[in-house]
Amino acid sequence: MSRLNNIAELEGKRREIIAGDKEKTAAVAVCCGTGCSASGARDVAAEFERLITEKKLAVQVKTRVTGCHGFCEQGPLVVVEKAGSSEPDDNAGSGDSNAHSAGAGPGSKGLFYCRVKPEDAGEILETSVLKDGVVDRLLYNDPVTGEKFRSENEVPFYAHQSRMLMGYNGRLDPGKIEDYLSVGGYSGLAKVLKDLVQPEDVVNEIEISGLRGRGGGGYPAGSKWELCRRAEGEAKYVVCNADEGDPGCFQDRSLLEGNPHLVLEGMIIAAYAVGASEGYIYIRNEYPLALKQVATALEQAYEWGLLGDNILGSDFSFRIRISRGGGAFVCGEETALLSSIEGLTGEPNPRPRPPYPTTKGLWGLPTLINNVKTLAAVPEIIRKGGSWHAATGTDTSKGTMIFSLTGKVNNTGLVEVPMGMTLRELIFDVGGGLPEGRTFKAVQTGGPAGGCLPAEMLDLPIDYEKLREAGSIMGSGGMIVMDEGTCMVDVARYFLSFTVDESCGKCTPCREGGKQMLALLDKFVHGTALERDLSMLFELATAMQNSSLCALGKLAPNPVLTTLRYFEDEYRSHFQQWRCPAGVCRPLISYIIDEDACTACGRCVEACLAGAITGEKDEVPVLDDQLCTRCGACRDVCRFSAIIVE
Amino acid sequence: MVTITINGLDFKVREGSTILEAARKNGFEIPTLCHHEALEPIGSCRLCLVELDFGENKDVVSSCTYPIEVDGLVVRTETPAVLQARKMNLSLLLGRCPGVKCLQDLAYSWWIDITALPVLGDYNEECILCGRCVSVCREAIGKDAISFAFRGVDRQVRSPFDQQPEDCIGCAACAYLCPTGAVKVTEEEGRRFIAPWKSDLPLARCEGCGIPVATVDTSDCVDQKIQEAGLPPESLRPLFKTGVSEIASTGSVPVKSDERELLCPRCRRRRVTESVARLPREKQDLPLR
């Protein structure tokens, strides 16, 4: 591939690619995101490839190995698109700013198959690709209503989303820059170079869009860009924070794996706006696929002249390098991340602020740090204008947010919803509610440093301010749903133990405070807490929130503070009645055999590894509380619900 | 110069100076443990907290790390939130190092219970992990012999691989700056031991009276620094070495000379006085520094 020397050449190339794609009558897209790959999507993709080569169908049928579609629960996912009826968006390639209907997002109308196995490939190819039939058994089947859905857009999980960022993932092969161009890729960059020549105009467009930092802080991206643009320095940097460390979060990962060029384009536009000449993508080393895809994408972008010197024939030059993180959670904190890029000690030291990185960042020079999701939103904003982005969302929070929906919910996976959607809509409409008629108890938003919100808060619209008022944070978009079988003290202890583990230990409140709070929570779990421990816990959490050096320490007490605020009774029952209402804290519960329900089948006797359950056949067994380790194995094997937890 | 309001009083301070400097200069007391004038702000002990008033928003920040760059910053040094957080942080440090005198003294003066929090680790722990030793070694001495190891609750100050660090010159600046006395230095049989880093270095003796003056490496390091700096001899105050005979003959201190001797401060003073006394009368009013 030769270099693209100007914008006209880029548009010519794009038309060429789209025309080439039009010759194909059908496309089979196999999701090979990390989730689907784990359920065997690679084999499915290989099988499709093999069959297509075998049957000499390569001329008509295009196979695409795509990034994550978000519905990991149902993976491996396969989408079959047919020419004409299934062309999702005819104008997508033109870069025209009115191409998309606002808010709907670029979804797919193709046939949507889930839990596909390699042996199903042949049937799909025969029925749906070569003919117009449907493989009924592989369609998505709603677990509640039993209804079947044909296309991605109809599935309730997708129907309530607006996939502005994630939508492209299913439509392109992340390893091919051509695919990205065919959906309108790099037209944002072209627009910047052609129409919005002044960096001020680019920044202005971002300001109009109301885009806010998606890394969790929610700092207005426009203001940050403006600060960095105005800052003086011999060089400037743009850094993309892809150090996604929250357990159970994989939005950044999915974007980088599924659509790396989108992030690159965002970075290039940001660099143009602030006047940066070099950039870094800081990716965790635990994301091998993301690293690979980004490296490939960078190589292609350099080759095509979209990165490097004189981008698209302009006098703007920009280079991006990959910096690999070593797995420390605190490196997601921006100043710690900078230290790590600079090659300082593996243990990051959050720097005191101000000065903020926009004036004194990487190697003391002005640096713009944005999260993957923030940068990924940029190309579309430039393409369609800031006001298009500002049309979605609430007064203060615009656009969409990607959440990792996990825990006790039917449809786990990545969901992208407009800001302002209520928690209820997100969990019950998109997420499909809780399984097996379990009742909702709480939801933890914002990862381990976020807060637990109770059922009363379900109608809370999701935006930065509302979540903060409720004591939680947007964070990187974790969303863990919990049912009645979850002990809130245990939850607080679990999340706190994560942040204590990941604390760098530099400042006193985070290092010592976290340790002391964990010790106090242990007392609650063991039932040895006292009334004064409750107030001490609150004081410690408040002091830690007020006085820690960086955001990790300031946010770490959130789970404790919110559970104290909304579930104080549960804490109290741990030391006043010595019982754990959810039946989780082992020292406070005991297993009892219900003699009326027991049929003396003897399964529990076999299952008990501690030897605590003894009994002859045809006799109700006896449970020795002294020997019982509260592992719950007996309850799991009992078919008659005869083992009760008290 | 920018204006800052501290506890309701306006002051003009140099732009870029920290809140702590401004407050201390104007007589406000702010407690610190990790701060030291000779070092870059560290910001780890979190005792120097102050409250910033931005109208609607109030923010608790560490004063030692906060540079005053804009006019009209409103600072309060003793609000309830600040005092509570300071006390809690002191309690937390006492929960780590119950036996450290400077922490106990602060606790008594603030009327807080030194047993408010349980001691979760070693009762004999003396290091509060303020990081002064690490900073002084890196910034002032330029050696970087010690560093933080591990993270979170396991954080410690250690030498590389927990062995005698190659870069340590035994200057004991770390011990000098340690606020709690956790860095123990002993001298025995002509060697200096710095316990936490396992440093064991030979001492150089005064050529006049024979008492140990400093480690050999420290003396060499000072020599090297004098040379590297390329300073005129008159502007320095040589720590240990003076070429007394050359002062006598040329009237200036030599920068490098084999004849220079390692002397303890007392012997150096005596030797210089003696040599000056031996000079002819007309040369006796030469500047000695």
Interface residues (C-beta under 8 A of the other chain):
Chain A: A328 V330 T345 E347 N349 P352 R353 P354 P355 V500 D501 E502 S503 C504 G505 K506 C507 T508 P509 R511 E512 G513 G514 K515 Q516 A519 M536 E539 L540 T542 A543 N546 S547 S548 L549
Chain B: P41 G43 S44 C45 R46 L49 V60 S62 T65 Y66 P67 E69 A81 Q84 A85 R86 M88 N89 L92 L93 G95 R96 A116 L117 P118 L120 I128 L129 G131 S147 F148 A149 F150 R151 G152 V153 D154 R155
